[in-house]
């Protein structure tokens, strides 16, 4: 087992020489989240105290080292220790309130989440740390300020942090401290009955865990150079920390490392895949408009009919004058309006189909220019009747009398001049 670990460490040390910059960045996040997972593993995995607010310790360490570096000129190599100490102080307060009053399980989870939210709100409303705009660090490339121009240096720093945290966890597991923590996780009441000071050991686990997490906050700040209260103190970061040891094996030395090697590349691959909209960057067909699946949107003036674009259109109600149905969108080729009412749709189709050209007006043959009521003559005065023939009279009456559709009221519109516009229900 030792030889296997040594071989794995040798491979990790030589990897930056053959990896590109993107792959090195992925490994940096693998090591960083493995380090944070090891820090949480002490109190959450071994002691069995589920903390969902470890993002608060990351934020305290990040903001402390960043402010000391920018405002006071203190190197982050020392600022990370100060940030870790302040995080340990916060962990002491949280642990005392939780363990002294016997909060366990879900109630302790709520307590840790509440403290993380309090820290987020305080940072959000404090101008000294940037407030809602966030706190930004100017990149200088000075290694004394924890800034490196070569990304491979961050790789080795993150690898070192992970190895240090793993060594601390392995040392705790081999000592009486680790045995007490495991016993508290399995049966806290039995440990108290045997005379174990459970409050003391849980407090020690909380202090060590919060200190290591605060140290990781410095790496977070000087690798991203930007601190946002919602991202640093938010619940998503706490979940990212917790899920690594849970997947890899909480309460084990290699659990957080294994979980980070599984979840971090998977998260990066999912972000790339779904960020491009799936295979080839194409959106699924169910997300596209029905009329444009498989192609680009039509140009202006080539809009599809409402029945195709919106799933329904005007009913097939033909014009009583030309007996044509608005079935084809060709008459609307010059229209750039995306929404057409049903009556205007029928009117445009009718007038366009009866006109010789798209812009030519049909002759005003059925009504006067003023749309006045035409004079209707009696059938008997104009028809020529043949003796003994009623069919001749009927034909003459039909030819001399205007049809019903050509008789307009003073307020109606002419069907050949401005288009027939009946009511919604039909003519």
C-alpha positions as CSV (number, residue, x, y, z in Angstrom):
1,X,0.0,0.0,0.0
2,X,2.8,2.4,0.8
3,X,4.5,1.6,-2.6
4,X,1.2,2.3,-4.4
5,X,0.9,5.7,-2.6
6,X,4.5,6.6,-3.4
7,X,3.9,5.7,-7.1
8,X,0.7,7.8,-7.2
9,X,2.5,10.8,-5.6
10,X,5.4,10.5,-8.2
11,X,2.9,10.5,-11.0
12,X,1.1,13.6,-9.6
13,X,4.5,15.4,-9.3
14,X,5.4,14.7,-12.9
15,X,1.9,15.4,-14.4
16,X,2.3,19.2,-15.0
17,X,5.2,18.5,-17.4
18,X,2.9,16.7,-19.9
19,X,-0.5,18.4,-19.2
20,X,-1.8,21.6,-20.9
21,X,-3.0,24.6,-18.9
22,X,-6.6,23.5,-18.8
23,X,-5.9,20.1,-17.5
24,X,-3.6,21.6,-14.8
25,X,-6.5,23.9,-13.7
26,X,-8.8,20.9,-13.4
27,X,-6.2,19.1,-11.2
28,X,-5.8,22.3,-9.1
29,X,-9.5,22.2,-8.3
30,X,-9.3,18.5,-7.6
31,X,-6.6,19.0,-5.0
32,X,-8.3,22.1,-3.5
33,X,-11.7,20.4,-2.9
34,X,-9.9,17.3,-1.6
35,X,-8.1,19.6,0.9
36,X,-11.4,21.2,2.0
37,X,-13.0,17.7,2.1
38,X,-10.3,16.4,4.4
39,X,-10.9,19.5,6.7
40,X,-14.6,18.7,6.9
41,X,-13.9,15.0,7.3
42,X,-12.5,15.6,10.8
43,X,-15.7,16.9,12.3
44,X,-18.2,15.5,9.9
45,X,-16.8,12.1,9.0
46,X,-15.0,11.0,12.2
47,X,-17.0,12.9,14.9
48,X,-20.3,12.5,13.0
49,X,-21.3,16.2,13.5
50,X,-22.8,17.2,10.1
51,X,-21.8,20.8,9.4
52,X,-23.4,22.5,6.4
53,X,-21.8,25.9,7.0
54,X,-18.1,25.3,6.3
55,X,-18.3,27.9,3.6
56,X,-18.3,30.5,6.5
57,X,-14.8,29.4,7.4
58,X,-13.6,29.6,3.8
59,X,-15.0,33.1,3.6
60,X,-13.4,34.2,6.9
61,X,-10.0,33.0,5.8
62,X,-10.3,34.4,2.3
63,X,-11.5,37.9,3.3
64,X,-9.0,38.1,6.2
65,X,-5.9,37.3,4.1
66,X,-7.1,39.5,1.2
67,X,-7.8,42.5,3.3
68,X,-4.5,42.2,5.2
69,X,-2.6,41.9,2.0
70,X,-4.3,44.8,0.2
71,X,-4.7,47.2,3.1
72,X,-1.8,46.4,5.4
73,X,0.6,44.8,3.0
74,X,0.9,41.6,5.0
75,X,2.0,38.7,2.9
76,X,-0.7,36.0,2.4
77,X,1.7,33.4,3.6
78,X,1.3,34.9,7.0
79,X,-2.3,36.1,6.4
80,X,-3.5,32.5,5.8
81,X,-2.5,31.7,9.4
82,X,-4.3,34.7,10.7
83,X,-7.4,33.8,8.6
84,X,-7.2,30.2,9.9
85,X,-7.1,31.5,13.5
86,X,-10.1,33.7,13.0
87,X,-11.9,30.8,11.4
88,X,-11.0,28.7,14.4
89,X,-12.5,31.4,16.7
90,X,-15.8,31.3,14.7
91,X,-15.7,27.5,14.8
92,X,-15.3,27.6,18.6
93,X,-18.4,29.8,18.9
94,X,-20.4,27.6,16.7
95,X,-19.2,24.4,18.4
96,X,-19.9,25.8,21.9
97,X,-23.4,26.8,21.1
98,X,-24.1,23.5,19.4
99,X,-22.4,21.0,21.6
100,X,-23.0,22.7,25.0
101,X,-26.8,22.7,24.4
102,X,-26.8,19.2,22.9
103,X,-27.7,20.0,19.3
104,X,-27.4,17.0,17.1
105,X,-28.2,15.9,13.6
106,X,-30.5,18.3,11.7
107,X,-30.5,20.9,14.4
108,X,-26.7,21.3,14.3
109,X,-27.0,21.5,10.5
110,X,-29.4,24.4,10.9
111,X,-27.0,26.2,13.3
112,X,-24.1,26.0,11.0
113,X,-26.1,27.2,8.0
114,X,-27.4,30.1,10.1
115,X,-23.9,31.2,10.9
116,X,-22.8,31.0,7.3
117,X,-25.8,33.1,6.3
118,X,-25.0,35.7,9.0
119,X,-21.5,36.0,7.6
120,X,-22.8,36.4,4.1
121,X,-25.2,39.2,5.1
122,X,-22.5,41.0,7.1
123,X,-20.0,40.8,4.2
124,X,-22.8,41.9,1.8
125,X,-23.4,45.1,3.8
126,X,-19.8,46.0,4.8
127,X,-18.2,48.5,2.6
128,X,-14.7,47.8,3.9
129,X,-14.8,44.4,2.2
130,X,-16.5,45.6,-1.0
131,X,-20.1,45.0,0.0
132,X,-22.3,43.6,-2.7
133,X,-19.7,44.5,-5.4
134,X,-17.2,42.1,-4.0
135,X,-13.6,42.4,-3.1
136,X,-11.0,42.3,-5.8
137,X,-7.2,41.7,-5.7
138,X,-4.8,43.2,-8.1
139,X,-2.5,40.7,-9.8
140,X,1.1,41.6,-9.6
141,X,2.8,38.3,-10.2
142,X,4.8,38.6,-6.9
143,X,5.3,35.2,-5.2
144,X,5.6,36.9,-1.9
145,X,2.0,38.0,-2.3
146,X,0.9,34.4,-3.2
147,X,0.6,35.3,-6.9
148,X,2.3,33.3,-9.6
149,X,2.4,33.8,-13.3
150,X,2.9,30.1,-14.0
151,X,-0.3,28.0,-13.3
152,X,1.9,25.0,-12.4
153,X,3.0,26.7,-9.2
154,X,-0.7,26.8,-8.0
155,X,-0.8,23.1,-8.9
156,X,2.0,22.2,-6.5
157,X,0.7,24.5,-3.8
158,X,-2.8,22.8,-3.9
159,X,-1.1,19.4,-4.0
160,X,0.9,20.3,-0.9
161,X,-2.2,21.5,1.0
162,X,-4.0,18.3,0.2
163,X,-1.1,16.2,1.4
164,X,-0.8,18.2,4.6
165,X,-4.5,17.8,5.4
166,X,-4.3,14.1,4.6
167,X,-1.3,13.7,6.9
168,X,-3.2,15.4,9.7
169,X,-6.2,13.2,9.3
170,X,-4.1,10.1,9.2
171,X,-2.3,11.2,12.4
172,X,-5.6,11.8,14.1
173,X,-7.0,8.5,13.1
174,X,-4.0,6.6,14.6
175,X,-4.2,8.3,18.0
176,X,-6.6,8.2,20.9
177,X,-8.2,11.4,19.6
178,X,-9.4,9.6,16.5
179,X,-10.7,6.6,18.4
180,X,-12.7,8.9,20.7
181,X,-14.2,10.7,17.7
182,X,-15.2,7.4,16.0
183,X,-16.8,6.3,19.3
184,X,-18.7,9.5,19.6
185,X,-20.0,9.1,16.0
186,X,-21.1,5.6,16.7
187,X,-22.8,6.1,20.1
188,X,-22.3,9.3,22.0
189,X,-24.3,8.3,25.0
190,X,-22.2,5.2,25.5
191,X,-19.0,7.3,25.3
192,X,-20.3,9.6,28.0
193,X,-21.2,6.6,30.1
194,X,-17.6,5.3,29.8
195,X,-16.3,8.7,31.1
196,X,-15.2,10.2,27.8
197,X,-15.5,14.0,27.7
198,X,-17.4,14.2,24.5
199,X,-17.8,17.9,24.6
200,X,-14.1,18.5,24.7
201,X,-13.2,16.2,21.8
202,X,-16.0,17.5,19.6
203,X,-14.8,21.0,20.3
204,X,-11.2,20.0,19.4
205,X,-12.5,18.4,16.2
206,X,-14.4,21.6,15.3
207,X,-11.5,23.9,16.0
208,X,-9.0,21.8,13.8
209,X,-11.5,21.5,11.0
210,X,-12.4,25.2,10.9
211,X,-8.7,26.2,11.1
212,X,-7.8,24.1,8.1
213,X,-10.8,25.3,6.2
214,X,-9.8,28.9,6.9
215,X,-6.3,28.3,5.5
216,X,-7.9,27.0,2.3
217,X,-9.8,30.3,2.1
218,X,-6.5,32.1,1.4
219,X,-5.8,29.8,-1.6
220,X,-9.3,30.5,-2.8
221,X,-8.8,34.3,-2.6
222,X,-5.4,34.4,-4.3
223,X,-6.2,31.9,-7.0
224,X,-9.4,33.6,-8.2
225,X,-8.5,37.2,-7.2
226,X,-12.2,38.0,-6.6
227,X,-14.4,37.5,-3.6
228,X,-18.2,37.6,-3.8
229,X,-20.2,37.2,-0.6
230,X,-22.8,35.0,-2.3
231,X,-20.2,32.7,-3.7
232,X,-17.8,32.5,-0.7
233,X,-20.4,32.2,2.1
234,X,-23.1,30.5,0.1
235,X,-24.6,27.1,0.7
236,X,-23.4,25.8,-2.8
237,X,-19.8,26.0,-1.6
238,X,-20.7,24.1,1.6
239,X,-22.3,21.4,-0.5
240,X,-19.2,21.2,-2.7
241,X,-17.1,20.6,0.4
242,X,-19.5,18.1,2.0
243,X,-20.2,15.9,-1.1
244,X,-16.6,14.9,-1.8
245,X,-16.0,12.9,1.5
246,X,-19.6,11.6,1.4
247,X,-19.1,10.1,-2.1
248,X,-15.6,8.9,-1.5
249,X,-16.2,7.6,2.1
250,X,-16.7,9.8,5.1
251,X,-14.6,8.9,8.1
252,X,-11.8,7.5,6.0
253,X,-8.4,8.9,5.1
254,X,-8.7,8.5,1.3
255,X,-12.4,9.2,1.1
256,X,-12.2,13.0,0.3
257,X,-9.4,12.4,-2.2
258,X,-11.3,9.7,-4.0
259,X,-14.5,11.7,-4.0
260,X,-12.8,14.8,-5.4
261,X,-11.1,12.7,-8.2
262,X,-14.6,11.5,-9.1
263,X,-16.8,14.6,-8.8
264,X,-14.5,17.4,-9.9
265,X,-13.8,16.1,-13.4
266,X,-17.4,15.0,-13.7
267,X,-18.6,18.5,-12.8
268,X,-16.2,20.1,-15.3
269,X,-17.3,17.7,-18.1
270,X,-21.0,18.4,-17.3
271,X,-20.4,22.2,-17.3
272,X,-18.8,22.0,-20.8
273,X,-21.4,19.6,-22.2
274,X,-24.5,21.5,-21.0
275,X,-22.8,24.9,-21.5
276,X,-22.7,24.1,-25.2
277,X,-26.3,22.9,-25.3
278,X,-25.5,19.3,-25.8
279,X,-23.8,17.6,-28.7
280,X,-22.4,20.0,-31.2
281,X,-23.8,23.0,-29.3
282,X,-27.3,22.6,-30.8
283,X,-30.3,23.1,-28.7
284,X,-32.7,20.2,-28.4
285,X,-35.6,20.2,-30.9
286,X,-38.1,20.6,-28.1
287,X,-36.6,23.9,-27.3
288,X,-37.0,25.3,-30.8
289,X,-40.1,27.0,-32.3
290,X,-42.2,24.5,-34.2
291,X,-41.9,26.4,-37.5
292,X,-38.1,26.7,-37.5
293,X,-36.8,23.3,-36.4
294,X,-33.9,22.3,-38.5
295,X,-33.1,25.8,-39.9
296,X,-32.6,29.4,-39.1
297,X,-35.3,31.9,-38.5
298,X,-36.9,33.3,-41.7
299,X,-35.9,36.8,-42.8
300,X,-38.2,39.7,-42.3
301,X,-41.1,39.7,-44.8
302,X,-41.1,35.9,-44.9
303,X,-43.1,35.1,-41.8
304,X,-44.9,31.8,-41.5
305,X,-48.7,31.8,-41.2
306,X,-50.2,31.8,-37.7
307,X,-51.3,28.1,-38.1
308,X,-47.6,27.1,-38.5
309,X,-46.0,29.5,-36.1
310,X,-48.4,29.5,-33.2
311,X,-50.2,26.2,-33.6
312,X,-53.4,27.6,-35.0
313,X,-54.7,30.1,-37.4
314,X,-57.9,31.6,-38.8
315,X,-60.7,29.1,-39.7
316,X,-61.3,28.2,-43.3
317,X,-64.1,30.8,-43.7
318,X,-64.1,31.7,-47.4
319,X,-64.9,35.2,-48.7
320,X,-68.6,35.4,-49.9
321,X,-67.5,37.4,-53.0
322,X,-64.5,35.5,-54.4
323,X,-65.2,32.1,-52.6
324,X,-61.5,31.8,-51.8
325,X,-60.1,30.3,-48.6
326,X,-57.1,31.8,-46.7
327,X,-55.0,28.7,-46.9
328,X,-51.7,29.9,-48.3
329,X,-49.4,32.5,-46.7
330,X,-48.0,33.7,-50.1
331,X,-50.2,36.8,-50.1
332,X,-48.5,37.9,-46.9
333,X,-45.0,37.7,-48.3
334,X,-44.5,41.4,-48.0
335,X,-45.8,41.7,-44.4
336,X,-43.4,42.1,-41.5
337,X,-45.9,41.9,-38.7
338,X,-45.6,38.8,-36.6
339,X,-49.2,38.9,-35.2
340,X,-52.1,39.2,-37.6
341,X,-55.7,39.2,-36.5
342,X,-58.1,36.7,-37.9
343,X,-60.2,39.3,-39.8
344,X,-57.2,41.1,-41.3
345,X,-55.8,37.7,-42.3
346,X,-58.9,36.8,-44.2
347,X,-59.1,40.3,-45.8
348,X,-55.5,40.3,-46.9
349,X,-55.8,36.8,-48.4
350,X,-59.0,37.6,-50.2
351,X,-57.8,40.9,-51.7
352,X,-54.4,39.5,-52.7
353,X,-55.8,36.4,-54.4
354,X,-58.3,38.5,-56.4
355,X,-55.9,41.2,-57.4
356,X,-53.8,40.9,-60.6
357,X,-50.7,42.2,-58.8
358,X,-49.7,42.7,-55.2
359,X,-50.1,46.4,-55.3
360,X,-52.7,47.0,-58.1
361,X,-56.2,48.0,-57.0
362,X,-59.1,46.1,-58.5
363,X,-61.7,48.1,-60.5
364,X,-64.3,49.9,-58.5
365,X,-67.1,48.1,-60.2
366,X,-69.5,47.2,-57.4
367,X,-69.9,50.4,-55.6
368,X,-69.6,54.2,-56.0
369,X,-66.5,56.0,-54.8
370,X,-68.4,57.4,-51.8
371,X,-69.8,53.9,-50.9
372,X,-73.3,55.2,-51.2
373,X,-76.2,52.9,-51.5
374,X,-76.9,52.0,-55.2
375,X,-80.4,52.4,-56.6
376,X,-82.1,49.1,-56.9
377,X,-84.5,48.9,-59.9
378,X,-87.6,46.8,-59.9
379,X,-87.3,43.6,-61.8
380,X,-90.5,44.0,-63.7
381,X,-89.5,47.4,-65.2
382,X,-86.3,46.2,-66.8
383,X,-86.9,42.6,-67.6
384,X,-88.0,41.5,-71.1
385,X,-90.8,38.9,-70.8
386,X,-91.5,36.5,-73.5
387,X,-95.1,35.3,-73.8
388,X,-95.6,32.2,-71.7
389,X,-92.1,32.1,-70.4
390,X,-91.4,32.6,-66.7
391,X,-87.7,31.5,-67.1
392,X,-86.9,34.4,-69.3
393,X,-88.2,36.9,-66.7
394,X,-86.2,35.3,-64.0
395,X,-83.0,35.5,-66.0
396,X,-83.6,39.1,-66.9
397,X,-84.3,39.9,-63.3
398,X,-81.1,38.3,-62.2
399,X,-79.0,40.1,-64.8
400,X,-80.5,43.5,-64.2
401,X,-80.7,43.5,-60.4
402,X,-77.5,43.8,-58.4
403,X,-76.5,40.8,-56.2
404,X,-76.9,40.9,-52.5
405,X,-73.2,41.1,-51.9
406,X,-73.0,44.3,-54.0
407,X,-75.4,46.2,-51.9
408,X,-73.6,48.1,-49.2
409,X,-74.7,50.2,-46.3
410,X,-73.1,53.7,-46.0
411,X,-70.8,52.4,-43.2
412,X,-69.7,49.1,-44.8
413,X,-66.5,48.5,-46.6
414,X,-66.1,47.6,-50.2
415,X,-64.8,44.1,-50.8
416,X,-62.8,45.0,-53.9
417,X,-61.5,48.4,-52.7
418,X,-60.3,47.9,-49.1
419,X,-60.8,44.2,-48.5
420,X,-63.7,42.2,-47.0
421,X,-63.6,42.3,-43.2
422,X,-66.4,40.2,-41.8
423,X,-66.9,39.4,-38.1
424,X,-64.8,36.8,-36.2
425,X,-67.4,34.1,-36.6
426,X,-67.7,34.4,-40.4
427,X,-69.7,36.4,-43.0
